[in-house]
Amino acid sequence: MQQTHLSQRVEDRAAIRTTALLIGRHGRLGVERAMTENVSSRGVRVISASEWYTDDTILVSLPAGHFTSAARVTYCDELGKGRFVAGLEFVGQEQLQVGMIAAELQRFEAGI
């Protein structure tokens, strides 16, 4: 089911594509590898092979930024061909340093 998101963003998103590990689908243990579409200090949008339940709390890890946090699923929309896009809002005091992830990705791509 496609949802319309009308809320105004508190901050800009950075278009960063990197691996995200999603843990705890539907209250069960297990890890899924997903790809970020964009990130901010408050959350991340990911492309996933699984449907996620709105308001579930999962664990999200962004290895490129050495970052792990609990996150609330704010929405999940089907893209087709077995893919879903989900918005994840970081829970608690954790905030992602977006610049740190961008710098880590540049170092990785440069082979440093």
C-alpha positions as CSV (number, residue, x, y, z in Angstrom):
1,M,0.0,0.0,0.0
2,Q,1.5,3.3,-1.1
3,Q,1.4,6.0,1.5
4,T,1.6,9.8,1.1
5,H,4.1,11.5,3.4
6,L,3.2,15.2,3.8
7,S,5.3,16.0,6.9
8,Q,8.0,18.6,6.3
9,R,11.6,17.5,6.9
10,V,13.4,19.0,9.9
11,E,16.7,18.7,8.1
12,D,18.0,17.8,4.6
13,R,18.9,14.3,3.6
14,A,22.2,13.3,2.1
15,A,22.0,10.9,-0.9
16,I,24.4,8.3,0.4
17,R,24.2,4.7,-0.8
18,T,25.8,2.2,1.5
19,T,25.0,-1.1,3.1
20,A,22.7,-1.2,6.1
21,L,22.1,-4.2,8.3
22,L,18.6,-4.5,9.7
23,I,18.1,-6.7,12.7
24,G,14.9,-7.9,14.4
25,R,12.2,-8.2,11.7
26,H,8.7,-8.6,13.2
27,G,10.2,-9.2,16.7
28,R,12.4,-12.1,15.5
29,L,16.1,-12.4,15.4
30,G,17.8,-12.3,12.0
31,V,19.8,-10.0,9.9
32,E,18.9,-8.6,6.5
33,R,21.3,-6.6,4.3
34,A,19.7,-3.6,2.8
35,M,20.9,-0.5,0.9
36,T,20.5,3.1,2.1
37,E,18.9,5.6,-0.3
38,N,19.5,8.6,1.9
39,V,20.6,9.5,5.4
40,S,20.3,12.2,8.0
41,S,21.4,12.6,11.6
42,R,17.8,11.5,12.7
43,G,17.1,8.6,10.4
44,V,17.7,6.6,7.2
45,R,15.7,5.5,4.2
46,V,16.5,1.9,3.0
47,I,15.7,-0.4,0.1
48,S,14.9,-3.9,1.5
49,A,13.8,-7.3,0.4
50,S,11.4,-7.5,3.4
51,E,8.2,-5.7,4.4
52,W,8.6,-3.9,7.7
53,Y,5.7,-3.1,10.1
54,T,5.1,0.5,10.9
55,D,6.0,1.4,14.5
56,D,8.2,-1.7,14.9
57,T,11.5,-1.0,16.6
58,I,14.5,-2.7,15.0
59,L,18.2,-2.4,15.2
60,V,20.0,-0.7,12.3
61,S,23.7,-0.8,11.7
62,L,25.7,1.2,9.1
63,P,29.1,-0.5,9.0
64,A,30.6,2.2,6.8
65,G,30.0,4.8,9.5
66,H,30.6,2.5,12.5
67,F,27.1,3.4,13.6
68,T,24.4,1.2,15.3
69,S,21.1,2.4,16.8
70,A,17.6,1.3,17.6
71,A,15.2,2.7,15.0
72,R,11.4,3.0,14.6
73,V,9.9,2.0,11.3
74,T,8.0,5.2,10.2
75,Y,6.7,3.8,6.9
76,C,7.2,0.9,4.5
77,D,6.1,1.0,0.9
78,E,6.2,-1.7,-1.7
79,L,8.4,-0.9,-4.8
80,G,7.5,-4.0,-6.7
81,K,9.7,-7.0,-7.8
82,G,10.0,-8.0,-4.2
83,R,11.5,-4.8,-2.9
84,F,10.3,-2.3,-0.3
85,V,11.4,1.1,0.8
86,A,11.3,1.9,4.5
87,G,11.9,5.0,6.6
88,L,13.7,4.4,9.9
89,E,13.9,7.0,12.6
90,F,16.7,6.6,15.1
91,V,15.4,6.1,18.7
92,G,17.0,7.7,21.8
93,Q,20.1,9.8,22.0
94,E,21.9,8.3,19.0
95,Q,22.4,10.7,16.1
96,L,24.3,9.8,13.0
97,Q,27.2,12.0,11.9
98,V,26.4,12.1,8.2
99,G,29.7,13.7,7.3
100,M,31.5,10.8,9.0
101,I,29.8,8.3,6.8
102,A,30.5,10.3,3.6
103,A,34.2,10.5,4.6
104,E,34.4,6.8,5.4
105,L,32.8,5.9,2.0
106,Q,35.3,8.2,0.2
107,R,38.2,6.5,2.0
108,F,36.8,3.1,1.2
109,E,36.3,3.9,-2.5
110,A,39.9,5.4,-2.7
111,G,41.3,2.2,-1.2
112,I,42.7,3.9,1.9
